[in-house]
Amino acid sequence: MPNLKPREPGVMFWAERDPIETIAALGVRCGQLGFEPTYALSEKNALRWREDLASHDFTLVTLFAAYAGESYADIPTVEATVGFVPAGTYKERLARTLALSDFAAALGVGSIACHIGCIPADRKDERYGRAVEAVRAVADHCAKYDQTFALETGQEPATALLSFLDEVERVNVGVNFDPANMILYGSGQPLAALRILAPRLLSVHLKDGLWPPSMPPGALGHEVPLGEGAVNIPAFVAELASLGFTGPLNVERETEDDAARRRDMARGIALLRSLVGETQ
């Protein structure tokens, strides 16, 4: 990354929620930018972002897609609504993802990412084949721009995701590792999962969470501010360093209260700065 330090703290933020001035005020120089389904991926908006990023000397490392109709209410709802797995929204979401790749190229960003949905365990399931087809299509489109395509982790065990990546057979496809998602979905211990997926690691979110309750069935865990959950952030940052990962550590906080979200992000940045100094 140009002029960025190894494991430099950054943030995950959103085009329609977070003016670049507000994000730069957190004292970070890099991050991952998400685009709401309603955001126009137009030439005009690309020009505006290029100007804003340049004026704040800010580096985007990943653009994230989100899709209309997705819901993260609980695990069954995620399975039914998120990513490329649901049949009814497949073409629309694939087109949106390809457009995001074009938009990233206009901004000079070398990676895009998304939640592709809950990958079925059965490879004969038509939804599995649909997910493979979609990821290959996006990867091939990204390859025209020398971009990578990162799949968000957590909705299946690390071994299942690694097997899926092998099935996709595209060298520019990997993972955006989110340790909290492993906990929120109850899909595995974050450090063990990170070691399994390390060969395909492209980028990371730094987020924290608590394990799902035993009842009701299918409930998700609870996301909390960085350092207050079950991830063990110091151990996670140390493991990234031991694996040789040098990319930005992008703090993510998922709450609808923007003031609280930015406050928690600022605290997370401070925590990471204290930890990164120990691993450099």
Residue, then its C-alpha position, 0 to 999 in steps of 0.5 A: m500500500p502506498n505510504l502505509k505502514p504494516r498493519e496500519p489502523g484504518v476503518m470500514f465506512w459507508a458512502e452514504r453515511d460517512p463523509i470523508e472529512t468525518i473519517a479523516a478526522l478519526g486520524v486514519r489514512c486508509g480504509q474500506l468503503g462500502f456502497e449501499p444498494t441505492y448509491a449510484l456508481s456513476e462517473k460523476n460520483a467516481l470523480r467526486w470520490r477521487e477528488d475527496l480522497a486526493s484532498h485528504d491523502f486517503t487510501l482506499v484498499t477495498l470497495f464493498a458491495a451490499y445488495a437490496g433485500e438483504s437482512y441479517a436478522d438471524i441465520p435463517t434470514v441470512e441464508a434466505t436473503v444474502g449474497f449470490v445464493p438466493a436465486g431470485t436476486y442473482k442476476e441483479r446482484l451479479a450486475r451490481t458487483l461487476a459495476l462495483s469493479d468498474f467503479a473501483a477501477a475508476l478510483g484506482v482501487g485494487s480490490i472489491a469484496c462482499h458477502i456472497g451468502c451462506i454456501p451450502a455444504d452439499r456441492k450438488d445443491e444448485r445454490y452451491g453451483r450458483a455461488v461458484e458461477a457468480v464468484r468466477a464471473v466476478a473474478d474474471h471481470c476483476a482480472k481485467y483491472d488486475q483486481t482481487f475479489a475478497l469473500e467475507t468470512g464467517q457464514e460457514p466454517a473456515t474449512a468449508l470456505l477454503s474448499f469453496l475457494d479451491e472449487v472456484e479456481r481463480v487466483n485473484v479470489g481470496v478472503n476478507f477475514d472478519p474474526a467477529n463473524m466467526i463468533l457471531y455465526g458460531s462457525g469457528q474460533p477466529l484464530a484457528a480459522l485465520r490460520i486455515l485461511a491464511p494462504r487466501l488472506l487478502s484483507v481484514h476487518l477488525k470487529d468484535g462480538l459475543w457468541p450466539p445464545s443457545m436460544p432461540p435456534g438460529a440466533l446470531g451473536h451480538e457485535v460489540p465494540l473492539g476489545e469488548g468481545a470474545v475475539n481476543i484482539p491482542a492475540f488476533v493482531a499478533e497472529l496476523a503479524s506472525l503470518g506476515f500480513t502487512g495490510p491495513l487493520n480496518v476497524e468495523r462497527e455495526t450500529e445504526d447510531d452514527a455518533a456511537r459508531r464513530r466513537d467506538m471506531a475511534r476507541g478501536i483505532a486507539l487500541l490497535r495503535s497500542l497493539v501494532g507498536e508491539t508487533q512491528 
